[in-house]
Amino acid sequence: MKMTSIDSDSMDYIVDKGTFDALCSENSLDTQEKCKAYMNEIVRVMNPKGGLFLCVSLLEDFVLQ
């Protein structure tokens, strides 16, 4: 959630296989805040001119919401 060694707008591709699911392991306010921080960090490092974020997830109902 804090990729300080990665410059903003520098990633063309980001692949997540399990990190998001691990963060979203329960339906709580704390978990929601962690997931928001994670996604904000993805947006920060993603190239705004056409980067690709691929997330492989179990996508439980509360995660989808």
C-alpha positions in Angstrom: 0.0 0.0 0.0 3.1 2.2 0.1 5.2 1.6 -2.9 7.7 4.3 -2.0 10.4 2.9 -4.3 8.2 3.2 -7.4 7.7 6.5 -9.1 4.2 7.9 -9.7 2.8 7.3 -13.2 5.6 4.8 -14.0 4.0 1.4 -14.4 2.5 0.3 -17.7 1.4 -3.1 -16.3 0.4 -4.2 -12.8 -0.6 -7.8 -12.1 -2.2 -8.7 -8.7 -2.7 -12.4 -8.0 -3.9 -12.6 -4.4 -2.8 -9.4 -2.7 -6.3 -7.8 -3.0 -8.0 -10.9 -1.8 -5.5 -11.1 1.2 -6.3 -7.4 2.1 -10.1 -8.0 1.7 -10.2 -11.1 4.0 -13.1 -9.7 6.1 -15.9 -7.3 5.8 -15.0 -4.5 8.2 -14.4 -0.7 8.1 -10.6 -1.2 8.7 -10.5 -3.6 5.7 -12.4 -1.2 3.5 -9.8 1.5 4.4 -6.9 -0.8 3.5 -8.5 -1.7 0.2 -9.0 2.0 -0.6 -5.4 2.8 0.2 -4.2 -0.2 -1.9 -6.3 1.0 -4.9 -5.1 4.6 -4.5 -1.5 3.4 -4.6 -2.2 1.4 -7.8 -3.7 4.5 -9.4 -0.7 6.6 -8.2 1.9 4.3 -9.9 -0.1 3.5 -13.0 0.8 5.2 -16.2 -2.3 7.5 -16.8 -1.8 7.3 -20.6 -2.8 3.7 -20.9 -1.6 1.4 -18.1 -3.2 -2.0 -17.5 -4.2 -3.3 -14.1 -5.0 -7.1 -14.0 -6.4 -8.4 -10.8 -7.1 -12.1 -10.3 -9.6 -12.4 -7.5 -12.1 -14.7 -5.8 -14.3 -11.6 -5.7 -16.4 -12.4 -2.7 -19.7 -10.5 -2.6 -18.6 -8.0 0.0 -15.4 -7.3 -2.0 -17.4 -6.6 -5.1 -19.5 -4.1 -3.2 
